[in-house]
Amino acid sequence: VPAANGEEALSYLRGGGDACVILLDLRMPVMDGWTFRREQRGDPGLADIPIVVLSGVEGDRVQELEAAASFNKPVSFQEVVGVVRRLCEIRR
C-alpha cells in the first residue's frame, strides 16, 4: 500500500491496515522516515513490523533505525523484492 509520507502510513496502519514489512524512504514530506520510525517503535501494535530502508543517506544515522535491511539509492528492484519476500515469509 503506497503512502505519500510517514503520517499517511501511520494513519493507514493505526486504522487497521495490515503490513508484513514497511519500505521506508527517509526523506519524505510532512513526516520523514526518522520521525515515522520513532512513532512506529512507540506504538506496540506496529513496533514489530520490520522496516526496509531505501535512501540516499548512509552511515550511523541509518543504523540507528535498526532496520531489517537497508539499500542505498539507486536500488536493485530484484534485491528489494527478495528481502521483502523473505521478511513476509518469516512473519507468517
C-alpha positions, -999 to 999 in steps of 0.1 A, spaced: 0 0 0 17 32 -10 18 63 13 30 97 3 46 104 37 51 89 71 19 105 86 -2 89 59 15 55 65 9 57 103 -28 66 97 -32 36 75 -15 12 99 -33 26 130 -66 24 112 -62 -14 109 -42 -16 77 -20 -46 75 17 -49 65 42 -76 68 70 -52 61 74 -14 56 96 1 28 108 33 43 122 63 25 139 86 50 133 118 30 96 123 28 75 154 31 52 161 61 68 133 83 102 120 74 114 84 79 132 90 112 100 105 127 79 77 113 103 51 128 102 68 162 64 68 161 63 32 149 86 20 177 65 37 203 33 20 191 30 -16 205 7 -26 176 32 -15 150 66 -18 166 73 -54 155 67 -47 117 102 -48 101 114 -19 80 135 -19 49 151 15 44 155 29 9 176 60 10 205 81 -3 215 86 33 244 65 45 262 59 78 255 56 115 222 75 115 206 48 92 219 21 116 201 38 145 168 28 128 175 -9 134 161 -18 100 158 -54 89 176 -42 57 187 -10 40 195 -1 5 212 30 -9 196 46 -39 195 37 -67 183 2 -56 181 -31 -73 144 -40 -76 152 -77 -75 172 -74 -43 145 -54 -26 118 -79 -37 139 -108 -24 143 -92 10 106 -83 12 96 -118 3 119 -133 30 106 -109 57 70 -115 48 75 -153 49 92 -150 84 62 -131 97 36 -156 85 
